[in-house]
Amino acid sequence: MRYDVAIVGAGPAGSTAAKILSEKGINTLLLEKTTFPREKPCGGGLQMRVLHRFKYIEEHNLIDSYSTAFQIHTSTMTHHVDFHHTKPLQAMVLRKTFDEGLVTLAVRSGAVLRCGNTVQDMTNHKGAIGLMLSDGTTIESQFVLGADGIWSTIAKKIGMKQECNHIGICVYADTRLGNSISKNSMAKNTACIFICSQTDLRGTVGCSPKKNTSTSGSLSFDKL
Ligand SMILES: Cc1cc2nc3c(=O)[nH]c(=O)nc-3n(C[C@H](O)[C@H](O)[C@H](O)COP(=O)(O)OP(=O)(O)OC[C@H]3O[C@@H](n4cnc5c(N)ncnc54)[C@H](O)[C@@H]3O)c2cc1C
């Protein structure tokens, strides 16, 4: 079977493209190395303009909650910026459910989903593009869309990815909030970022409270 478009990676970019292409009657394959639902280290904050552009996100209840405030703290904790608004500043999603929801919408629109196989290579194949999967099979497609994230195999194969000598290390967890915290609207709606520059950790520590969950994580940057 030869597809019109094969999309590598079923994160938000890949599944959004798959949904839109399938709605236009384009024979689309969505390839993903993991299986859903899957975790993705992410604060889960969506800019409000995303909701205006892709109205189906709210219509399909993919938003967990809305954040109306944020705080940024300096590394010494002596200064902070506190910003509050009466309207939502960003929409909050849980990536585990958000990404799965977007994939479901893409499949409903007619995209074919194939999970559990990594795309390992890309070659010319019988006048089309051949994508080699980790199970040894090859997929044929007229076009390939690389939506396989920051470490994109597709970008490397076509020479778009430059050598990188920086590394980002991220530790993150979604924690269910106890009732006392859930009921505290201030804690619930305020995203916090702590900037770390005077310790071994150079980066940020962040906390994004949601409806019943808080996503917390730290991100540090270093040279390889
Ligand atoms: C700690 C942290 C916090 C963040 N917080 C926010 C935030 O609050 N708001 C925000 O907007 N952004 C945030 N981001 C950035 C956000 O996560 C990314 O911009 C977003 O996930 C990019 O979406 P994508 O669809 O392009 O790629 P991804 O979400 O990375 O999806 C790529 C998909 O491709 C698959 N894949 C990769 N290689 C292959 C392969 N060879 N074969 C098959 N499948 C493959 C992966 O499994 C993955 O499912 C954060 C990132 C980090 C690290």
The ligand as an SDF file (V2000), in Angstrom:
LIG
                    3D

 53 58  0  0  0  0  0  0  0  0999 V2000
   10.0820   20.0230   30.4880 C   0  0  0  0  0  0  0  0  0  0  0  0
    9.2960   20.5370   29.3190 C   0  0  0  0  0  0  0  0  0  0  0  0
    8.2010   21.3800   29.5520 C   0  0  0  0  0  0  0  0  0  0  0  0
    7.4650   21.8910   28.4780 C   0  0  0  0  0  0  0  0  0  0  0  0
    6.3970   22.6750   28.7420 N   0  0  0  0  0  0  0  0  0  0  0  0
    5.6650   23.1730   27.7180 C   0  0  0  0  0  0  0  0  0  0  0  0
    4.4970   23.9660   27.9670 C   0  0  0  0  0  0  0  0  0  0  0  0
    4.1100   24.1930   29.1120 O   0  0  0  0  0  0  0  0  0  0  0  0
    3.8230   24.4250   26.8910 N   0  0  0  0  0  0  0  0  0  0  0  0
    4.2160   24.1500   25.6010 C   0  0  0  0  0  0  0  0  0  0  0  0
    3.5390   24.6260   24.6700 O   0  0  0  0  0  0  0  0  0  0  0  0
    5.2880   23.4010   25.3490 N   0  0  0  0  0  0  0  0  0  0  0  0
    6.0210   22.8890   26.3610 C   0  0  0  0  0  0  0  0  0  0  0  0
    7.1090   22.0960   26.0970 N   0  0  0  0  0  0  0  0  0  0  0  0
    7.4500   21.8260   24.6990 C   0  0  0  0  0  0  0  0  0  0  0  0
    6.4850   20.7850   24.1060 C   0  0  0  0  0  0  0  0  0  0  0  0
    6.5440   19.5960   24.8600 O   0  0  0  0  0  0  0  0  0  0  0  0
    6.8820   20.5070   22.6420 C   0  0  0  0  0  0  0  0  0  0  0  0
    6.9660   21.7410   21.9520 O   0  0  0  0  0  0  0  0  0  0  0  0
    5.8580   19.6290   21.9470 C   0  0  0  0  0  0  0  0  0  0  0  0
    5.7390   18.3730   22.5780 O   0  0  0  0  0  0  0  0  0  0  0  0
    6.2730   19.4380   20.5000 C   0  0  0  0  0  0  0  0  0  0  0  0
    5.2780   18.6720   19.8740 O   0  0  0  0  0  0  0  0  0  0  0  0
    5.6210   17.7640   18.6200 P   0  0  0  0  0  0  0  0  0  0  0  0
    4.3590   17.1020   18.2060 O   0  0  0  0  0  0  0  0  0  0  0  0
    6.3820   18.5810   17.6370 O   0  0  0  0  0  0  0  0  0  0  0  0
    6.6870   16.6880   19.1550 O   0  0  0  0  0  0  0  0  0  0  0  0
    6.5650   15.6270   20.3480 P   0  0  0  0  0  0  0  0  0  0  0  0
    5.4740   15.9750   21.2860 O   0  0  0  0  0  0  0  0  0  0  0  0
    7.9590   15.4640   20.8670 O   0  0  0  0  0  0  0  0  0  0  0  0
    6.1160   14.3110   19.6040 O   0  0  0  0  0  0  0  0  0  0  0  0
    7.0120   13.6060   18.7780 C   0  0  0  0  0  0  0  0  0  0  0  0
    6.4970   12.1830   18.6830 C   0  0  0  0  0  0  0  0  0  0  0  0
    7.3090   11.4790   17.7300 O   0  0  0  0  0  0  0  0  0  0  0  0
    7.5840   10.1860   18.2170 C   0  0  0  0  0  0  0  0  0  0  0  0
    8.8260    9.7620   17.5670 N   0  0  0  0  0  0  0  0  0  0  0  0
   10.0640   10.3010   17.7440 C   0  0  0  0  0  0  0  0  0  0  0  0
   10.9590    9.6860   16.9280 N   0  0  0  0  0  0  0  0  0  0  0  0
   10.2560    8.7540   16.2320 C   0  0  0  0  0  0  0  0  0  0  0  0
   10.6270    7.7960   15.2420 C   0  0  0  0  0  0  0  0  0  0  0  0
   11.8900    7.7040   14.7830 N   0  0  0  0  0  0  0  0  0  0  0  0
    9.6810    6.9560   14.7590 N   0  0  0  0  0  0  0  0  0  0  0  0
    8.3780    7.0530   15.1980 C   0  0  0  0  0  0  0  0  0  0  0  0
    7.9830    7.9420   16.1350 N   0  0  0  0  0  0  0  0  0  0  0  0
    8.8970    8.7930   16.6390 C   0  0  0  0  0  0  0  0  0  0  0  0
    7.7020   10.3770   19.7320 C   0  0  0  0  0  0  0  0  0  0  0  0
    7.4830    9.1720   20.4370 O   0  0  0  0  0  0  0  0  0  0  0  0
    6.6110   11.4170   19.9960 C   0  0  0  0  0  0  0  0  0  0  0  0
    5.3610   10.8160   20.2910 O   0  0  0  0  0  0  0  0  0  0  0  0
    7.8400   21.5510   27.1430 C   0  0  0  0  0  0  0  0  0  0  0  0
    8.9200   20.6970   26.9110 C   0  0  0  0  0  0  0  0  0  0  0  0
    9.6360   20.1820   27.9780 C   0  0  0  0  0  0  0  0  0  0  0  0
   10.7860   19.2550   27.7070 C   0  0  0  0  0  0  0  0  0  0  0  0
  1  2  1  0
  2  3  1  0
  2 52  2  0
  3  4  2  0
  4  5  1  0
  4 50  1  0
  5  6  2  0
  6  7  1  0
  6 13  1  0
  7  8  2  0
  7  9  1  0
  9 10  1  0
 10 11  2  0
 10 12  1  0
 12 13  2  0
 13 14  1  0
 14 15  1  0
 14 50  1  0
 15 16  1  0
 16 17  1  0
 16 18  1  0
 18 19  1  0
 18 20  1  0
 20 21  1  0
 20 22  1  0
 22 23  1  0
 23 24  1  0
 24 25  2  0
 24 26  1  0
 24 27  1  0
 27 28  1  0
 28 29  2  0
 28 30  1  0
 28 31  1  0
 31 32  1  0
 32 33  1  0
 33 34  1  0
 33 48  1  0
 34 35  1  0
 35 36  1  0
 35 46  1  0
 36 37  1  0
 36 45  1  0
 37 38  2  0
 38 39  1  0
 39 40  1  0
 39 45  2  0
 40 41  1  0
 40 42  2  0
 42 43  1  0
 43 44  2  0
 44 45  1  0
 46 47  1  0
 46 48  1  0
 48 49  1  0
 50 51  2  0
 51 52  1  0
 52 53  1  0
M  END
$$$$
